[in-house]
Amino acid sequence: MNAEAIEAWNGVLFEKFLRFQHIFTAGLAVHSNEALCRNPPREGTRVLDLGCGFGDTTLRIAREVGPNGVAFGVDAAERFVDHARRGAASEDVTNAHFFAADVQTGDLGGPYDAAFSRFGTMFFASPVAALRNVRKSLTQGAEIVMIVWRRREDNPWLHAAELRVREIVPERHPTNEPTCGPGPFSMSGPDMVSDQVQAAGFTRTSFGRFDADICIGRDIEEAVEFAMALGPAGELIRLAGDEGERLRPEVTAALRETLSVYARSDGVYAPSSTWIISARTT
């Protein structure tokens, strides 16, 4: 079940994501823009956006399907859904709708002509069960497009900070602290993911690699704050509790040194790498 992950996303992680919303919506959009260019939604269709977060991808899809189409954003965390609804209202996008549900077990409605997910499928406790539930909501021949991170080693934007923090902060897993689920690299292996997608009832699976430098801070100080708040490095610090807090000054100095190699005149940009996965229902 995803109950623990939902608690984390609806609580401590939402607060942190909101703090760095500009990084997520601008930085990660590089990958979703590429995926939507490679696999554009058809005008007039109904598209389900899985793990919609702040809803920026849902709004883009809504604009692409046009006034005769509808984009539906679903997220397990009510607070993200509420935020996405306010964003759609402020931008006057009337064909974008949002609802809260556990994609693995909930009623997703439908039928939808396509499904899309930017970094939303890596956190399922049971990916096959979740993908089967998605497939039930799709029409015959519908396409699902998922963006997932490739290997840690190909994603220094997260992994460089994690490696440095592991040198300093002891790893702990307190039972009373919720975590985000399997983690951002849980679907990095194409062989395993191909098996999962096939077991869920999809066919014609394809993987396309996309690499891009993404902004992790407008300056080095923000990049350090971002690394200490989110991602594997941030989780190490949070789960270490009092010890993590005690070591914060040492970690800050170490991360400033590590991330400074990615600093540019217009911000801090580090390499990232994803799989853009597509498959179809039968």
Buried (B, 14 or more C-beta within 10 A) or exposed (E): EBEBBBBBBBEBBBEBBEEBBEBBBEBBBBBBBBBBEEBEBEEEBBBBBBBBBBBBBBBBBBBBBBEEBBBBBBBBBBBBBBBBBEBBEEBEBEBBBBBBBBBBBBEBBBEBBBBBBBBBBBBBBBBBBBBBBBBBBBEEEBBBBBBBBBEBEBBBBBBBBBBBBEEBBEEEEEEEBBBBBBBBBBBBBBEEBBEBBBEBBBEEBBBBEBEBBBBBBBEBEBBBBBBBBBBBBBBBBBBBEEEBEEBBEEBBEBBBEBBEEBBEEEBBBBBBBBBBBBBBBE
